[in-house]
């Protein structure tokens, strides 16, 4: 219960930041990197919920059909989340290589030069 509560809090914070970005930029048209982060986190969260539900169903129901039991076991497997996590990292790397946000922070309008004495 505690890990799911923690995940719900993180998802709520991410959605709050997404709404803030949405208001500041009139959509995600200029913030493709933020868009990728929010979309990928939402997909991952939904998949965590699906995997958890499948494991709960597998544990709570008396399933006599071995095919259905194997299907629920595969859909609830944590290894599926590992593969999805790797995919999300690759997706984020590809967005960065495309030059999303010009490689800068969304809040920075100009770059200051560093002065050494």
Buried (B, 14 or more C-beta within 10 A) or exposed (E): EEEEEEBEEEBEEBBEEBEEBBEEEEEBEBBBBBBBBBBBBBBBBEBBBBBBEBBEBBEEEEBEEEEEBEBBEEBBBEEBBEEBEEEBEEBBEEBBEEEBBEEEEBEEEEEEEEEEE
